[in-house]
């Protein structure tokens, strides 16, 4: 899986990240995974037309001292569709901006 990994966070920084994500993201059934919705205007044509599959999201996985944003957009509704796929260039930029913006907003540097 292609993704963006940032590591060497302190335990207090990880607590800030979790608190932030609990406010703005969808928590998955797995404790270390959060789903970040991709704005509708950034969806591919197929994703945009698949309204029954929305929301389309990317995963942000948390470790003890790291976070990993996946460059894969998926639906939370079904696994059997052709709308999930690797990020378009615009979606990839959104993933990077979201992740770096979150750290900036929280005052976290690595």
C-alpha positions in Angstrom: 0.0 0.0 0.0 1.3 3.4 -0.9 1.2 5.9 1.9 2.7 8.8 3.9 4.5 7.8 7.1 5.5 10.3 9.8 7.3 8.9 12.9 9.0 9.8 16.1 6.0 11.3 17.9 6.0 11.6 21.7 3.2 10.0 23.7 1.7 13.5 24.5 1.8 14.3 20.7 0.0 11.0 20.0 -2.7 11.9 22.5 -3.2 15.3 20.8 -3.5 13.6 17.4 -6.1 11.1 18.7 -8.2 13.8 20.3 -8.1 15.8 17.1 -9.1 12.8 15.0 -12.0 11.9 17.3 -13.5 15.3 16.5 -13.0 15.4 12.7 -12.8 11.8 11.5 -14.8 8.6 11.5 -13.4 6.1 14.0 -13.2 2.6 12.5 -13.9 -0.6 14.4 -10.1 -0.9 14.8 -8.8 1.4 17.5 -5.8 2.5 15.5 -7.7 3.4 12.2 -9.5 6.6 11.5 -11.4 7.4 8.2 -10.9 10.8 6.8 -13.7 11.9 4.3 -12.5 13.1 0.9 -14.4 16.2 -0.2 -16.9 15.6 -3.0 -15.3 18.0 -5.3 -12.1 15.9 -5.2 -13.7 12.6 -6.0 -12.9 10.9 -9.3 -15.7 10.8 -11.8 -16.5 7.2 -10.9 -16.5 8.0 -7.2 -18.6 11.1 -7.7 -21.2 9.1 -9.7 -21.4 6.3 -7.1 -23.5 8.2 -4.6 -24.6 4.9 -2.9 -21.0 4.3 -2.1 -20.3 7.6 -0.4 -18.6 8.8 1.7 -15.3 8.1 0.2 -12.4 8.1 2.7 -8.8 7.6 3.2 -7.3 5.8 6.2 -5.1 7.3 8.8 -3.4 4.6 10.9 -1.9 5.3 14.2 1.0 3.4 15.9 2.7 4.1 19.2 5.0 6.8 17.8 3.9 7.2 14.1 1.0 7.9 11.8 0.5 6.6 8.3 -1.9 8.2 5.8 -2.8 5.8 3.0 -2.9 7.0 -0.6 -6.0 4.9 -1.3 -9.6 6.2 -1.5 -12.2 3.7 -0.5 -15.9 3.5 0.4 -17.2 2.4 3.8 -20.3 0.8 2.2 -19.0 -2.0 0.0 -15.8 -3.9 -0.9 -17.1 -5.0 -4.3 -17.2 -1.9 -6.4 -14.9 -0.2 -9.0 -14.9 3.2 -7.3 -12.1 2.5 -4.7 -8.6 3.1 -5.9 -5.3 4.8 -5.5 -5.5 8.6 -5.1 -5.6 10.9 -8.0 -2.9 13.6 -7.9 -5.5 16.0 -6.4 -6.6 13.5 -3.7 -2.9 12.7 -2.9 -2.3 16.4 -2.3 -5.4 16.5 -0.1 -4.1 13.6 2.0 -0.7 15.4 2.4 -2.3 18.7 3.2 -4.7 17.2 5.7 -2.0 15.3 7.5 0.5 18.2 7.6 -2.2 20.7 8.4 -3.3 18.6 11.4 0.2 18.6 12.8 0.6 22.4 12.2 -2.8 23.1 13.9 -1.7 20.9 16.9 1.7 22.6 17.1 3.5 19.3 16.6 6.8 19.1 14.8 8.9 16.0 14.0 
